[in-house]
Amino acid sequence: MTIEEAQQVVDRWINTTGIRYFNELTNTAILMEEVGEVARIMARQYGEQSFKKSDQEVNLADEMADVLFVLICLANQTGINLTEALEKNLEKKSIRDADRHRNNEKLK
């Protein structure tokens, strides 16, 4: 599935199953909540924190998909084509960081 297709699929789902989009502020808050859930798993799975019994059934892929879903909702609501945005962002990074990481002693 392309990013454009994902934006279309999410829009169809929202307008049928989801009835309508939550407003942009609500979706921003939901996005932060979902990112927090990813951070919680990362801190326990790859960091120094340990899982609680209630955390044992967590699914990192599912939580990342939740983040992506809400981000796509926000892009749809604000008229952002995520394919174009990502392409422009990668171009910006390629110019800005052409030598930056290569010359970073910390990365060698």
LINKA-V561374 format. One record per run of one state. SS is the DSSP state (h for helix, s for strand, l for the rest). FROM is the first residue (numbers start at 1). LEN is the number of residues. Records with the same first field share a line. If there is no record, write none. Layout:
BEGIN
SS->FROM-LEN  FROM-LEN
END
This chain:
BEGIN
l->1-2  17-7  46-7  56-4  79-3  97-8  108-1
h->3-14  24-22  53-3  60-19  82-15  105-3
END
